[in-house]
Amino acid sequence: MNNSKFNIAEAKKHFSEIIHRVSYGKERITITKRGKPLAMLVPTPVESGLDHPSYTKGWLENDDPFFKIVNQIVKNRKKHLARIFKSKKG
């Protein structure tokens, strides 16, 4: 797992990117102030087998249409392309 350091001003400026790197890149980020460690961002552990709503037990039957819909949404999100917003000025 990679460890990176950002001073607090850089961390505020690039917060979204840092969170993305921690959660999806499984990177540890140390936030510093005047060169001294202030905080560390680390990815949260994922409990195996509990990462999909279809594993929820007790309130829906296994053949409930809800699970087909959720599976379709998840499948479509994997194909999702990010939108690029253009400035109205240009």
CYANA upper distance limits for C-alpha pairs under 8 A (distance plus 0.5 A):
  1 MET  CA     26 LYS  CA      7.01
  1 MET  CA     27 GLU  CA      6.18
  1 MET  CA     28 ARG  CA      7.47
  2 ASN  CA     26 LYS  CA      8.22
  2 ASN  CA     27 GLU  CA      5.57
  2 ASN  CA     28 ARG  CA      6.59
  3 ASN  CA     27 GLU  CA      6.65
  3 ASN  CA     28 ARG  CA      5.30
  3 ASN  CA     29 ILE  CA      6.23
  3 ASN  CA     30 THR  CA      7.82
  4 SER  CA     27 GLU  CA      8.13
  4 SER  CA     28 ARG  CA      6.91
  4 SER  CA     29 ILE  CA      5.38
  4 SER  CA     30 THR  CA      6.64
  5 LYS  CA     29 ILE  CA      6.16
  5 LYS  CA     30 THR  CA      5.21
  5 LYS  CA     31 ILE  CA      6.43
  5 LYS  CA     32 THR  CA      7.43
  6 PHE  CA     10 GLU  CA      6.38
  6 PHE  CA     11 ALA  CA      6.24
  6 PHE  CA     29 ILE  CA      7.75
  6 PHE  CA     30 THR  CA      6.84
  6 PHE  CA     31 ILE  CA      5.62
  6 PHE  CA     32 THR  CA      6.58
  7 ASN  CA     11 ALA  CA      6.64
  7 ASN  CA     31 ILE  CA      6.04
  7 ASN  CA     32 THR  CA      5.04
  7 ASN  CA     33 LYS  CA      6.16
  7 ASN  CA     34 ARG  CA      7.91
  7 ASN  CA     35 GLY  CA      7.80
  8 ILE  CA     12 LYS  CA      6.70
  8 ILE  CA     31 ILE  CA      6.37
  8 ILE  CA     32 THR  CA      6.29
  8 ILE  CA     33 LYS  CA      6.32
  9 ALA  CA     13 LYS  CA      6.79
 10 GLU  CA     14 HIS  CA      6.54
 11 ALA  CA     15 PHE  CA      5.83
 11 ALA  CA     18 ILE  CA      7.67
 11 ALA  CA     31 ILE  CA      7.45
 14 HIS  CA     18 ILE  CA      6.70
 15 PHE  CA     19 ILE  CA      6.68
 16 SER  CA     20 HIS  CA      6.67
 17 GLU  CA     21 ARG  CA      6.67
 18 ILE  CA     22 VAL  CA      6.72
 18 ILE  CA     29 ILE  CA      8.02
 19 ILE  CA     23 SER  CA      6.55
 20 HIS  CA     24 TYR  CA      6.16
 20 HIS  CA     25 GLY  CA      7.58
 21 ARG  CA     25 GLY  CA      5.18
 21 ARG  CA     26 LYS  CA      7.13
 21 ARG  CA     27 GLU  CA      6.40
 22 VAL  CA     26 LYS  CA      5.51
 22 VAL  CA     27 GLU  CA      5.06
 22 VAL  CA     28 ARG  CA      6.49
 22 VAL  CA     29 ILE  CA      7.51
 22 VAL  CA     41 LEU  CA      7.38
 22 VAL  CA     42 VAL  CA      6.57
 22 VAL  CA     43 PRO  CA      5.94
 23 SER  CA     27 GLU  CA      7.88
 23 SER  CA     42 VAL  CA      8.28
 23 SER  CA     43 PRO  CA      5.67
 23 SER  CA     44 THR  CA      7.91
 26 LYS  CA     42 VAL  CA      8.05
 26 LYS  CA     43 PRO  CA      6.30
 27 GLU  CA     42 VAL  CA      7.29
 27 GLU  CA     43 PRO  CA      7.56
 28 ARG  CA     40 MET  CA      7.45
 28 ARG  CA     41 LEU  CA      6.22
 28 ARG  CA     42 VAL  CA      5.34
 28 ARG  CA     43 PRO  CA      7.65
 29 ILE  CA     40 MET  CA      6.11
 29 ILE  CA     41 LEU  CA      5.59
 29 ILE  CA     42 VAL  CA      7.22
 30 THR  CA     37 PRO  CA      6.96
 30 THR  CA     38 LEU  CA      7.86
 30 THR  CA     39 ALA  CA      6.35
 30 THR  CA     40 MET  CA      4.86
 30 THR  CA     41 LEU  CA      6.86
 31 ILE  CA     37 PRO  CA      6.46
 31 ILE  CA     38 LEU  CA      6.01
 31 ILE  CA     39 ALA  CA      5.62
 31 ILE  CA     40 MET  CA      6.45
 31 ILE  CA     41 LEU  CA      8.31
 32 THR  CA     36 LYS  CA      5.66
 32 THR  CA     37 PRO  CA      4.85
 32 THR  CA     38 LEU  CA      5.47
 32 THR  CA     39 ALA  CA      7.50
 33 LYS  CA     37 PRO  CA      7.02
 33 LYS  CA     38 LEU  CA      6.70
 46 VAL  CA     50 LEU  CA      8.37
 46 VAL  CA     51 ASP  CA      7.65
 47 GLU  CA     51 ASP  CA      7.45
 49 GLY  CA     55 TYR  CA      7.84
 50 LEU  CA     55 TYR  CA      6.69
 50 LEU  CA     56 THR  CA      8.35
 51 ASP  CA     55 TYR  CA      8.32
 52 HIS  CA     56 THR  CA      8.43
 53 PRO  CA     67 PHE  CA      8.33
 53 PRO  CA     70 VAL  CA      8.27
 54 SER  CA     62 ASN  CA      8.37
 54 SER  CA     67 PHE  CA      6.39
 54 SER  CA     70 VAL  CA      8.47
 56 THR  CA     60 LEU  CA      8.49
 60 LEU  CA     64 ASP  CA      6.91
 62 ASN  CA     67 PHE  CA      8.24
 63 ASP  CA     67 PHE  CA      7.95
 64 ASP  CA     68 LYS  CA      8.20
 65 PRO  CA     69 ILE  CA      7.00
 66 PHE  CA     70 VAL  CA      6.74
 67 PHE  CA     71 ASN  CA      6.54
 68 LYS  CA     72 GLN  CA      6.71
 69 ILE  CA     73 ILE  CA      6.77
 70 VAL  CA     74 VAL  CA      6.71
 71 ASN  CA     75 LYS  CA      6.62
 72 GLN  CA     76 ASN  CA      6.62
 73 ILE  CA     77 ARG  CA      6.65
 74 VAL  CA     78 LYS  CA      7.08
 75 LYS  CA     79 LYS  CA      7.59
 76 ASN  CA     80 HIS  CA      6.87
 86 LYS  CA     90 GLY  CA      8.28
